[in-house]
Amino acid sequence: ITREGPGVDRNAPPKHGLALLVDVIRREWWMLIQLNLLYILFALPLLTLPAAQIAASRVTALMLEDRPVYLWRDFWEAFRSRFWRATALGLVIVTALAAGAYATFAFMQAARASIVFALPLTIAFATTLFALIAAAYAVTLLALRDQSLRAVLRLALLGALARPLPALAAFAVVALLWLLHIVFYPASLFMPAVLNFSFGTLAITFGVHQAAIRLLALDAGAASAAIGAGGSAQLRVQ
């Protein structure tokens, strides 16, 4: 209110890669702490957790795009407008991950008795990992643009096939945050309340953001081409 906040020099070249992530953390660390508390508050009923995750992803996407962030307004708008789609997407993600995890556990138990089950175990584990990567894309895609669940899932599967490694790296960062919390407990008692959720969300959004933007652009281009082709065909008929 009394002075300009930490911004970006208008003449500075745009940052990319890890330099962009470090710069966002440097400028927005206090807002990320506030976002973490807001996320916990909205996710506490559990049924609202998917919408809270979408809202947090929306805020972190705005940070990565260096757009103005009004924390409460942007969080609440995404939470409210995408609530039902986020809830449906959450149910799909939980179902897919639970089924994959159960199959992986079952085949792991069976593989101890017979090596024949090693191949089904590998397939089940790979499928679960793919579902986790697709979930990261789906959450980010819905955070970037309010669209149908069918479109989100289709683009998320394409993204998981095209660029899985950045999403895996992002999940490794999330795992590291929680590992630090466990290793340094009780000194790290307040880590989940202060940074684990928002910084983890930022890492996941950063990992898939550029690929998600390209997918949305390609999807919009394909839709425009289809509309143009339909209009041309209608003119020929007339």
C-alpha positions in Angstrom: 0.0 0.0 0.0 2.8 2.5 0.9 5.3 1.5 -1.7 5.8 -0.6 -4.8 6.1 -4.3 -4.2 8.9 -6.5 -5.7 8.1 -6.6 -9.4 9.9 -7.3 -12.6 12.0 -4.7 -14.4 10.2 -3.8 -17.6 13.5 -3.9 -19.6 14.7 -7.2 -18.1 14.6 -10.2 -20.4 11.9 -12.7 -19.5 13.1 -15.6 -17.3 12.6 -19.2 -18.2 13.0 -22.6 -16.6 14.3 -22.8 -13.0 15.3 -19.1 -13.1 11.6 -18.2 -13.5 10.6 -20.5 -10.5 13.3 -19.0 -8.3 12.3 -15.5 -9.2 8.6 -16.2 -8.5 9.5 -17.7 -5.1 11.7 -14.7 -4.3 9.0 -12.2 -5.2 5.9 -14.1 -4.0 7.1 -16.0 -0.9 4.8 -14.1 1.5 1.8 -14.5 -0.7 2.6 -18.3 -1.0 2.5 -18.6 2.7 -0.9 -16.8 2.8 -2.0 -19.1 0.0 -1.0 -22.1 2.0 -3.2 -21.0 4.9 -6.1 -20.2 2.6 -5.8 -23.6 0.9 -5.9 -25.4 4.3 -8.9 -23.4 5.4 -10.9 -24.2 2.3 -9.7 -27.9 2.0 -10.6 -28.8 5.6 -14.1 -30.1 4.8 -12.3 -32.6 2.4 -15.2 -32.5 0.0 -14.0 -29.1 -1.0 -10.4 -30.2 -1.4 -10.5 -30.6 -5.3 -11.9 -27.1 -5.7 -9.3 -25.7 -3.3 -6.6 -27.4 -5.3 -7.9 -25.9 -8.5 -8.0 -22.4 -6.9 -4.5 -22.7 -5.6 -3.3 -23.9 -9.0 -5.0 -20.9 -10.5 -3.2 -18.5 -8.3 0.2 -20.1 -8.8 -0.4 -20.0 -12.6 -1.0 -16.3 -12.4 2.3 -15.9 -10.5 4.2 -17.8 -13.2 2.7 -15.7 -15.9 3.7 -12.5 -14.0 0.1 -11.3 -14.0 -1.4 -9.3 -11.1 -2.5 -11.5 -8.3 -5.3 -10.5 -5.9 -5.1 -13.5 -3.6 -8.6 -13.6 -2.1 -10.4 -12.5 -5.2 -8.6 -14.9 -7.6 -8.7 -17.8 -5.2 -12.4 -17.4 -4.5 -13.3 -16.8 -8.1 -11.6 -20.0 -9.2 -13.0 -21.9 -6.2 -16.6 -20.8 -6.9 -16.7 -20.9 -10.7 -15.0 -24.3 -11.0 -16.4 -26.0 -7.9 -18.6 -28.7 -9.5 -16.2 -29.5 -12.3 -13.3 -29.6 -9.8 -15.3 -32.0 -7.6 -16.1 -34.3 -10.5 -12.5 -34.2 -11.6 -11.4 -35.0 -8.1 -13.6 -38.1 -8.0 -12.2 -39.3 -11.3 -8.6 -38.8 -10.1 -9.2 -40.5 -6.8 -10.9 -43.4 -8.4 -8.2 -43.9 -11.0 -5.3 -43.6 -8.5 -7.1 -45.8 -5.9 -7.7 -48.5 -8.5 -4.1 -48.3 -9.8 -2.7 -48.4 -6.3 -4.9 -51.4 -5.3 -3.9 -53.3 -8.5 -0.2 -52.5 -7.8 -0.4 -53.7 -4.2 -2.3 -56.9 -5.2 0.2 -57.8 -8.0 3.1 -57.0 -5.7 1.8 -59.5 -3.1 1.2 -62.1 -5.9 4.7 -61.5 -7.4 6.3 -62.5 -4.1 4.8 -66.0 -4.6 5.3 -66.2 -8.4 7.5 -64.3 -10.9 4.7 -64.7 -13.4 3.0 -61.7 -11.8 6.1 -59.4 -12.4 4.8 -58.2 -15.7 1.2 -57.3 -14.5 2.9 -55.6 -11.5 5.0 -53.4 -13.8 2.0 -52.6 -16.0 -0.1 -51.7 -12.9 2.6 -49.5 -11.5 3.2 -47.7 -14.8 -0.5 -47.1 -15.3 -0.8 -45.6 -11.8 2.2 -43.3 -12.4 0.7 -42.3 -15.7 -2.6 -41.5 -14.0 -0.7 -39.3 -11.4 1.0 -37.3 -14.2 -2.3 -36.9 -16.1 -3.9 -35.7 -12.8 -1.3 -32.9 -12.6 -2.1 -31.9 -16.1 -5.9 -32.1 -15.5 -5.7 -29.8 -12.4 -3.6 -27.3 -14.2 -5.7 -27.3 -17.3 -8.9 -26.7 -15.4 -7.1 -24.0 -13.4 -6.0 -22.2 -16.6 -9.4 -22.3 -18.3 -12.9 -23.3 -17.2 -13.9 -26.0 -19.7 -15.7 -29.3 -19.8 -14.5 -32.3 -17.9 -14.2 -34.3 -21.1 -12.0 -31.7 -22.7 -9.8 -31.5 -19.6 -9.3 -35.3 -19.5 -8.6 -35.5 -23.2 -5.9 -32.8 -23.0 -4.5 -34.1 -19.8 -3.9 -37.6 -21.3 -2.2 -36.0 -24.3 0.0 -33.9 -22.0 0.9 -36.9 -19.9 1.9 -38.8 -23.1 3.8 -35.9 -24.6 5.7 -34.5 -21.6 5.7 -36.7 -18.5 9.2 -35.9 -17.1 8.6 -32.3 -15.9 5.5 -33.5 -14.0 7.6 -36.4 -12.4 10.2 -33.8 -11.4 7.5 -31.7 -9.8 6.2 -34.6 -7.8 9.8 -35.3 -6.7 9.9 -31.8 -5.3 6.6 -32.4 -3.4 7.9 -35.6 -2.0 11.1 -33.9 -0.9 9.1 -31.2 1.0 7.2 -33.9 2.9 10.4 -35.9 3.5 12.0 -32.9 5.0 9.0 -32.5 7.2 9.3 -36.0 8.5 13.1 -36.0 8.9 13.3 -32.8 10.8 10.2 -33.3 12.9 9.4 -31.8 15.4 11.4 -28.8 14.3 9.5 -28.9 11.0 6.1 -29.1 12.8 4.7 -26.0 11.1 6.0 -26.8 7.5 2.6 -28.1 6.3 0.8 -25.1 7.7 3.3 -22.6 6.2 4.6 -23.8 2.9 4.1 -27.5 1.9 0.8 -27.2 0.1 1.3 -23.9 -1.7 5.0 -24.5 -2.6 4.1 -28.0 -3.8 1.3 -26.6 -5.9 3.6 -24.1 -7.4 6.1 -26.8 -8.3 3.5 -28.9 -10.0 2.0 -26.0 -11.9 5.5 -24.9 -13.0 6.2 -28.5 -14.2 3.2 -28.7 -16.5 2.4 -25.0 -17.2 4.1 -24.5 -20.5 2.9 -27.8 -21.9 -0.7 -27.1 -20.7 -0.6 -23.6 -22.4 0.5 -25.3 -25.7 -2.3 -27.9 -25.4 -4.9 -25.2 -24.9 -3.6 -23.2 -27.8 -3.6 -26.2 -30.1 -7.1 -27.1 -28.9 -8.4 -23.6 -29.6 -6.7 -23.6 -33.0 -8.3 -27.0 -33.9 -11.7 -25.7 -32.8 -11.3 -22.5 -34.9 -10.2 -24.6 -37.9 -13.2 -26.9 -37.5 -15.6 -23.9 -37.3 -13.9 -22.3 -40.4 -14.2 -25.6 -42.3 -17.9 -25.9 -41.3 -18.6 -22.3 -42.4 -16.9 -22.9 -45.8 -18.9 -26.1 -46.3 -22.1 -24.3 -45.5 -21.2 -21.5 -48.0 -20.6 -24.1 -50.7 -23.9 -25.8 -50.0 -25.7 -22.4 -50.2 
